[in-house]
Amino acid sequence: PAILERAMGRRATSPLILAGLRASTLLIVVAQACCWTGCLAECEFWNATEEAIWGVWGIGLSALCLLGLFGGKRPSYPHILWIGLLLSAGYSVYMFTVDVPMYTGKWNLRPESSSPLGSWAAIIEKTKRLWSGGLREAVARMNTCSTVTSRYEDWEHDLGWFTGYFIGAVWIAIIGSLWYSKTYGASLQKLKAFLPS
């Protein structure tokens, strides 16, 4: 969101754009809460919910990029907004066509999700158990790896998102950070002067 705000320049002062940028931060927090709940409770429903929130986040970023490009005043860095638009739109498509179905598929393979009513009861029970005292046990379980494997068959369903997340997203973050520091390096240097060393 900070890079988009800088790329928009004076357009970022629009109340609608500022509200969108703030809402994107809230979506990130909620998505992370769903992610950790899903991992700790072993309930893929929460992971699917997280991925859906990330998909909505991508749609929101696409909308912000469009507002920045066509909302009146000329943006400071329109090429950044075009890149952001393409990446966030592609990201949303990926989330809704690959990640959300992957996690709902994993949840549907569990015996407790065989019926809609049983599925909701299992989601509520697993979540309630986690947050009513099972957190320590869940963290301990996550810290113990019972199976180590390098077999392709064990990883093939997760390779797509592993590659995108651990390679693609990392490089996008690095490039965005380098652009941001190159463009706003002088202001960062002034800020560093005030920080303790």
C-alpha positions in Angstrom: 0.0 0.0 0.0 2.8 2.5 0.7 4.3 2.0 -2.8 0.9 2.6 -4.3 0.4 5.7 -2.2 3.7 7.1 -3.5 3.0 6.1 -7.1 -0.3 7.9 -7.0 1.3 11.1 -5.7 -1.3 13.8 -5.0 -4.2 11.4 -5.9 -3.5 9.4 -2.8 -5.1 12.3 -0.8 -8.5 11.3 -2.1 -10.7 10.1 0.8 -11.8 7.0 -1.2 -8.2 6.0 -1.9 -7.0 6.6 1.6 -9.9 4.5 2.9 -9.0 1.8 0.5 -5.4 1.8 1.6 -6.4 1.6 5.2 -8.9 -1.2 4.5 -6.1 -3.2 2.8 -4.1 -3.2 6.0 -7.2 -4.5 7.9 -7.7 -7.2 5.4 -4.1 -8.3 5.8 -4.5 -8.6 9.6 -7.8 -10.6 9.3 -6.2 -12.9 6.6 -3.3 -13.7 8.9 -5.6 -14.4 11.8 -7.5 -16.9 9.6 -4.2 -18.4 8.4 -2.9 -19.1 11.9 -6.3 -20.4 13.1 -6.3 -22.8 10.1 -2.8 -24.0 10.7 -3.1 -24.4 14.5 -6.6 -25.9 14.5 -5.8 -28.2 11.5 -8.9 -26.8 9.8 -8.4 -25.9 6.2 -11.7 -24.0 6.1 -9.8 -21.1 7.7 -7.0 -21.4 5.2 -9.5 -21.2 2.3 -11.1 -18.2 4.0 -7.6 -16.6 4.3 -7.0 -17.2 0.6 -10.4 -15.7 -0.3 -9.6 -12.6 1.7 -6.2 -12.3 -0.1 -8.2 -12.6 -3.4 -10.5 -9.8 -2.3 -7.4 -7.8 -1.3 -6.0 -8.2 -4.8 -9.3 -7.0 -6.3 -9.1 -4.0 -4.0 -5.6 -3.2 -5.0 -6.6 -3.5 -8.7 -9.4 -1.0 -8.0 -7.0 1.4 -6.2 -4.6 1.2 -9.2 -7.5 2.0 -11.5 -8.6 5.0 -9.4 -5.0 6.1 -9.3 -4.7 5.9 -13.1 -8.0 7.3 -14.1 -9.2 9.3 -11.1 -8.5 12.8 -12.3 -5.0 14.1 -11.5 -2.0 12.6 -13.2 -0.2 10.0 -11.0 3.4 10.5 -10.1 4.4 7.0 -11.4 1.7 5.6 -13.7 3.9 2.7 -14.8 4.0 1.5 -11.2 0.2 1.6 -11.1 -0.1 -0.4 -14.4 2.3 -3.0 -13.1 0.4 -3.1 -9.8 -2.9 -3.4 -11.7 -1.6 -6.4 -13.8 0.0 -8.1 -10.8 -3.0 -7.7 -8.4 -5.5 -8.7 -11.0 -3.5 -11.8 -11.9 -3.0 -12.6 -8.2 -6.8 -12.5 -7.6 -7.5 -14.8 -10.5 -4.8 -17.2 -9.1 -6.2 -17.1 -5.6 -9.8 -17.9 -6.6 -8.9 -20.5 -9.2 -6.0 -22.3 -7.5 -5.6 -21.6 -3.8 -9.1 -21.4 -2.5 -10.1 -24.6 -4.4 -7.0 -26.3 -3.1 -7.8 -25.6 0.6 -11.5 -26.4 0.2 -10.5 -29.6 -1.5 -8.2 -30.5 1.4 -11.0 -29.7 3.9 -13.5 -31.8 1.9 -11.2 -34.8 2.1 -11.5 -34.8 5.9 -14.1 -37.3 7.3 -15.7 -34.6 9.5 -16.7 -32.6 6.4 -18.8 -35.3 4.7 -22.0 -33.4 5.3 -22.6 -29.6 5.3 -24.0 -29.6 8.9 -21.2 -31.9 10.1 -18.7 -29.7 8.4 -19.9 -26.5 10.1 -20.0 -28.4 13.5 -16.4 -29.6 12.9 -15.2 -26.1 12.0 -16.8 -24.6 15.2 -15.5 -27.5 17.4 -11.9 -27.3 16.1 -11.8 -23.5 16.4 -13.4 -23.5 19.9 -11.0 -26.2 21.1 -8.0 -24.2 19.8 -9.0 -20.9 21.4 -10.3 -22.4 24.7 -7.0 -23.9 25.9 -5.6 -26.0 23.0 -3.3 -23.3 21.7 -0.2 -24.6 23.6 -0.8 -28.1 22.3 -1.3 -26.9 18.7 1.9 -24.8 18.8 3.8 -27.9 20.1 2.3 -30.0 17.4 3.4 -27.5 14.7 7.0 -27.6 16.1 7.3 -31.3 15.8 7.8 -32.7 12.3 6.7 -36.3 12.1 7.4 -36.8 8.4 10.3 -35.6 6.3 10.0 -36.4 2.6 11.5 -35.3 -0.7 9.1 -37.3 -2.8 7.5 -35.3 -5.6 4.1 -36.9 -5.0 4.0 -35.5 -1.5 4.7 -32.0 -2.7 3.1 -31.7 -6.1 -0.2 -30.1 -5.0 1.6 -27.4 -3.1 4.4 -26.6 -5.6 2.5 -23.9 -7.4 1.9 -21.7 -4.4 5.3 -22.5 -2.9 7.0 -21.3 -6.0 4.8 -18.2 -6.3 5.1 -17.3 -2.7 8.7 -18.2 -1.8 10.2 -17.1 -5.2 7.8 -14.8 -7.1 6.5 -12.8 -4.1 9.9 -12.4 -2.6 11.4 -11.0 -5.8 8.5 -8.6 -6.2 9.0 -7.4 -2.6 12.8 -6.9 -3.2 12.2 -5.0 -6.5 9.5 -2.9 -4.9 11.8 -2.1 -1.9 14.7 -1.2 -4.2 12.5 1.1 -6.3 11.1 2.7 -3.1 14.5 3.3 -1.6 15.9 4.6 -4.9 13.0 6.9 -5.4 12.7 8.0 -1.7 16.3 7.3 -0.6 17.0 10.9 0.5 14.0 10.9 2.9 15.0 7.5 4.2 18.5 8.8 4.9 17.1 11.7 6.9 14.9 9.2 8.9 17.9 7.0 9.6 19.8 10.0 11.1 17.2 10.1 13.9 17.3 6.4 14.7 19.7 5.1 17.3 22.6 3.1 15.9 
